[in-house]
Amino acid sequence: MREYMTNVVMIAVTIAWLVPFYQIVTQGQVYAHEPNSIILGSEIALFTAIIVFGVFNITKLLRR
């Protein structure tokens, strides 16, 4: 159960961080503004990779 909760929390926190960065892309800025598009793209890619990793871990645990 602990492994499931760890992965769910990891996914939830990452989604919470991904939403403002998505809003920066679509609206230009929210509360913070990232002027460098390379850094912004890297952050979004990293958050997406973390979400995929968490989902992969949960599906791996469910198959056991």
C-alpha positions in Angstrom: 0.0 0.0 0.0 2.9 2.4 0.8 4.3 2.0 -2.8 0.9 2.9 -4.3 0.5 6.0 -2.1 4.0 7.2 -2.8 3.4 7.0 -6.6 0.0 8.6 -6.3 1.5 11.5 -4.3 4.4 11.9 -6.7 1.9 12.1 -9.7 -0.4 14.5 -7.8 2.4 16.9 -6.8 3.9 16.8 -10.3 0.5 17.6 -11.9 0.1 20.5 -9.4 3.4 21.9 -10.6 2.7 21.2 -14.3 -0.5 23.2 -14.4 1.1 26.6 -13.8 3.7 25.9 -16.4 1.0 24.9 -18.9 -0.7 28.2 -18.1 2.5 30.1 -18.8 2.6 28.4 -22.2 -1.0 29.2 -23.1 -1.5 32.6 -21.3 2.0 34.0 -21.3 2.3 34.2 -17.5 0.4 33.4 -14.3 2.1 34.3 -11.1 5.6 33.6 -12.4 6.9 34.2 -15.8 9.5 32.1 -17.5 11.0 34.1 -20.3 13.4 31.4 -21.6 11.3 29.0 -23.7 14.1 26.3 -23.6 14.0 26.2 -19.8 10.2 26.2 -19.8 10.1 23.3 -22.3 12.6 21.4 -20.2 10.6 21.8 -17.1 7.4 20.7 -18.8 9.2 17.7 -20.3 10.6 16.7 -16.8 7.2 17.0 -15.1 5.7 14.9 -17.9 8.4 12.3 -17.5 7.8 12.1 -13.7 4.1 11.5 -14.3 4.8 8.8 -16.8 7.3 7.2 -14.4 4.7 7.2 -11.6 2.0 5.7 -13.8 4.5 3.1 -15.0 5.3 2.2 -11.4 1.7 1.9 -10.4 0.9 -0.4 -13.4 3.9 -2.5 -12.6 2.8 -2.8 -9.0 -0.8 -3.8 -10.1 0.5 -6.5 -12.4 2.3 -8.2 -9.4 
